[in-house]
Amino acid sequence: MAHFCSINGEIMPAERGHIFINDIGLLRGYGLFDYCRTYGGQAFMRDLYLQRFERSAALMGISFPFQKDSIWQQMDELHQRTGMQDISFRLVLTGGYTPDGVTPAESPNLLIITEDIPYVAPEKFTKGIHIITDEYLRELPEIKSTNYVRLIMLRHQIKAAGAVDVLFHKNGTVSELSRSNLFLFHGNTLVTPDTNILKGITRHVTLQLAKNIYKIEERPVTLEELWQADEVFTTGTTKRIMPITMIDGKPVADGKPGRNTLRLLEAFNELTKSINA
């Protein structure tokens, strides 16, 4: 099936989409994005994703002269044109066309693109994933900016380690993975970092699912604390609730996904199955 995009409200096949070379997002990295997916043909938590998208724009100082209903209409039309039940949406906002290479335009550029949902092998949920750590703190952690240079520079190191992602930490305190949030269990206490992170929508849903089952602590988490954890997992739009069973070549606890992690994954899966049921 074909994919489509909307550029400032004009819909076209994705392969025909383009912006001009003086876009400040291209020249200076002055841009942000958000990303959501559908379940059962319905965009999951799209209001929360758009709220975060708008908040990122406000924090970055990019104007947002767009109506929510108009964005939803464009997404619905793009979705319909693909002919697919489940897809993902990538929303990109740049500072627009700059006259001098440093001054943003009065009118930003809004791109909405449909994409295939990335395939995640089922065994990753039953066996867990391996990650590495890297001492690094994103410059604007609360903004979903388009700057993923650090991850791209580390891609060979991640692959060489047999890992699938990287966990960032600074001065002994962990923050988040490159594209997802971190959680750990100490017994039946669920802990997640609360500073220097992008507060993910799946993170929010996970906390809602867990609040009546576990004690929850949102607080700083040390790198050393990971080695005392009974379970570690990550949450994200494509990862959902993903067990982490090895960090820097060392197993987490017994090296298997924990029962609490799998319980939350089951609850999350049940939630998404109920959509449009």
C-alpha positions in Angstrom: 0.0 0.0 0.0 1.1 3.6 -0.7 1.7 6.2 2.0 0.7 9.8 1.9 1.7 13.1 3.4 0.3 16.5 4.1 2.5 19.6 3.8 0.9 22.7 5.2 -2.5 21.2 4.5 -1.8 20.0 0.9 -2.1 16.2 0.6 0.0 14.2 -1.8 1.7 10.8 -2.2 4.6 10.6 0.3 7.2 10.2 -2.4 6.2 13.6 -3.8 6.4 15.5 -0.6 9.2 18.1 -0.4 10.2 21.3 1.4 12.7 23.9 0.1 16.4 23.9 1.0 16.3 27.1 3.1 14.1 25.5 5.7 15.7 26.3 9.1 14.9 22.8 10.3 17.3 21.5 7.6 19.9 24.2 7.9 20.0 24.5 11.7 18.0 21.6 13.1 15.3 23.9 14.4 12.5 21.5 14.3 10.5 19.0 16.3 8.3 16.0 15.7 5.9 13.6 17.3 4.8 10.1 16.4 1.7 8.0 17.1 0.1 4.9 15.8 -3.3 3.3 15.4 -4.8 0.2 17.0 -7.9 -1.3 15.4 -7.9 1.6 12.9 -8.0 4.3 15.6 -5.2 6.7 16.5 -4.1 5.8 20.0 -4.2 8.6 22.6 -4.0 11.2 19.8 -5.1 14.1 22.0 -2.2 13.5 24.3 0.2 13.2 21.4 -1.0 16.5 19.9 -0.8 18.2 23.3 2.8 17.1 23.6 3.5 18.3 20.0 2.1 21.7 20.8 4.0 21.9 24.1 7.3 21.0 22.3 6.6 23.9 19.9 5.9 26.3 22.7 9.1 25.3 24.5 11.2 25.6 21.3 9.6 28.9 20.4 8.1 27.8 17.1 4.6 29.3 16.4 1.7 26.9 16.2 -1.1 28.5 14.2 -2.9 25.2 13.6 -6.3 24.1 14.8 -6.5 20.6 16.4 -9.6 19.7 14.3 -7.8 20.5 11.1 -4.9 18.3 12.0 -7.2 15.5 12.9 -9.1 15.8 9.6 -5.8 15.7 7.7 -4.7 12.6 9.6 -8.0 10.9 9.0 -7.9 11.6 5.2 -4.3 10.4 5.0 -5.2 7.3 6.9 -8.1 6.6 4.6 -6.0 7.1 1.4 -3.5 4.4 2.5 -6.2 1.8 2.5 -4.6 0.2 5.6 -6.2 -0.4 9.0 -3.2 0.3 11.1 -0.4 2.8 10.4 1.7 5.3 12.2 1.7 9.1 11.8 4.8 11.2 11.9 4.1 14.9 12.6 7.0 17.3 11.9 7.1 21.0 12.6 10.0 23.2 11.4 10.8 26.9 11.9 10.0 27.5 8.3 11.9 29.1 5.5 14.7 31.3 6.8 15.8 34.5 5.0 19.3 34.5 6.5 20.0 31.0 7.8 19.3 31.9 11.5 16.0 33.7 11.7 12.9 31.5 11.8 10.0 32.4 9.5 6.7 33.8 10.6 5.0 30.7 9.2 6.3 27.3 10.2 6.1 24.2 8.1 3.8 21.4 9.2 4.3 17.9 7.8 2.1 14.9 8.5 3.4 11.6 7.1 1.9 8.1 7.2 4.3 5.2 7.7 4.2 1.5 8.2 4.3 0.5 11.9 7.8 -0.9 12.6 7.8 -4.6 13.0 8.8 -5.8 16.5 9.6 -9.5 16.7 7.4 -11.3 19.3 10.3 -12.9 21.0 11.5 -9.5 22.2 8.5 -9.4 24.5 9.0 -12.9 25.8 12.8 -12.9 26.0 13.5 -9.2 26.5 16.0 -6.9 24.8 19.7 -6.0 25.4 20.8 -2.3 25.7 24.0 -0.4 26.3 24.6 2.7 28.4 26.1 6.0 27.3 27.0 9.1 29.3 25.0 11.8 27.6 22.2 14.2 28.4 20.0 15.5 25.6 20.1 19.3 25.3 16.4 19.7 25.4 15.1 16.6 27.0 11.5 17.8 27.4 11.2 18.5 23.7 10.8 15.9 21.0 13.2 17.6 18.8 14.5 16.2 15.5 18.1 16.0 16.9 19.0 12.3 17.1 22.6 12.8 16.3 23.9 10.9 19.3 21.8 7.8 18.6 23.0 7.8 14.9 26.6 8.2 16.0 26.2 5.2 18.4 24.4 2.9 15.9 27.5 0.8 15.1 28.5 0.5 18.8 24.9 -0.6 19.6 25.0 -3.2 16.9 28.5 -4.5 17.8 27.3 -5.1 21.4 24.3 -7.2 20.2 22.0 -4.5 21.6 19.0 -2.7 20.2 19.1 0.6 22.0 21.0 2.9 24.3 20.2 4.2 27.8 21.5 7.7 28.6 22.9 8.7 32.0 24.8 11.7 33.3 26.8 12.0 36.6 25.5 8.6 37.7 21.8 9.4 37.1 19.9 7.7 34.3 17.3 9.5 32.2 15.8 7.6 29.3 16.6 5.5 26.3 17.1 7.0 22.9 13.4 6.8 22.0 11.6 5.5 25.0 11.3 5.8 28.8 12.7 3.6 31.6 11.0 1.8 34.4 12.3 -0.7 37.0 10.8 -2.8 39.8 12.1 -3.3 43.3 9.7 -6.0 44.4 6.3 -4.5 43.9 7.5 -0.9 43.8 7.5 0.6 40.3 10.2 3.3 39.8 10.7 5.6 36.9 12.9 8.7 36.3 11.1 12.0 36.5 13.7 14.6 35.3 15.6 15.2 32.1 13.2 13.0 30.2 10.6 13.3 27.5 7.4 12.3 29.3 6.1 9.7 26.9 2.5 8.9 26.2 3.0 5.2 26.7 4.8 6.1 30.0 1.7 7.9 31.0 -0.6 5.0 30.1 1.7 2.6 31.9 1.5 4.7 35.1 -2.3 4.7 34.8 -2.4 1.0 34.4 -0.1 0.5 37.4 -1.4 3.0 39.9 -4.0 0.6 41.5 -1.6 -2.4 41.5 1.8 -1.2 42.6 3.4 1.5 44.7 4.8 4.1 42.3 7.9 6.3 42.7 8.7 9.0 40.1 12.2 10.2 41.2 15.8 10.3 40.2 17.3 6.8 39.4 21.0 6.0 39.7 22.9 3.9 37.3 24.0 1.7 40.2 20.3 1.1 41.1 19.7 -0.7 37.9 21.9 -3.6 39.1 19.8 -4.0 42.2 16.5 -4.0 40.3 14.3 -7.1 40.1 13.0 -6.0 36.7 13.7 -3.3 34.1 11.6 -2.4 31.1 11.1 0.4 28.6 8.0 2.0 27.2 7.4 3.6 23.9 4.9 4.0 21.0 6.4 1.1 19.0 8.0 -0.9 21.9 4.8 -0.7 24.1 6.0 -2.3 27.3 9.3 -4.0 26.5 11.3 -6.1 29.0 15.1 -5.2 29.3 17.0 -8.3 30.3 20.6 -7.3 29.7 22.5 -4.0 30.1 26.1 -3.6 29.0 26.4 -7.3 28.7 25.2 -8.0 32.3 21.9 -9.7 33.0 19.1 -7.9 34.8 18.3 -10.1 37.8 17.9 -13.6 36.4 18.1 -12.4 32.8 14.4 -13.1 32.1 11.4 -10.8 31.7 9.8 -10.3 35.2 6.3 -11.2 36.1 5.3 -7.6 36.9 6.5 -6.4 33.6 4.6 -9.1 31.7 1.5 -8.3 33.8 1.6 -4.6 32.7 2.3 -5.7 29.1 -0.8 -7.9 29.2 -2.9 -5.0 30.6 -1.6 -2.7 27.9 -2.4 -5.2 25.2 -5.9 -5.7 26.6 -6.4 -1.9 26.5 -5.4 -1.6 22.9 -7.5 -4.6 21.9 -10.5 -2.9 23.3 -10.2 0.0 20.9 -12.8 -0.2 18.2 -13.8 -3.7 19.5 
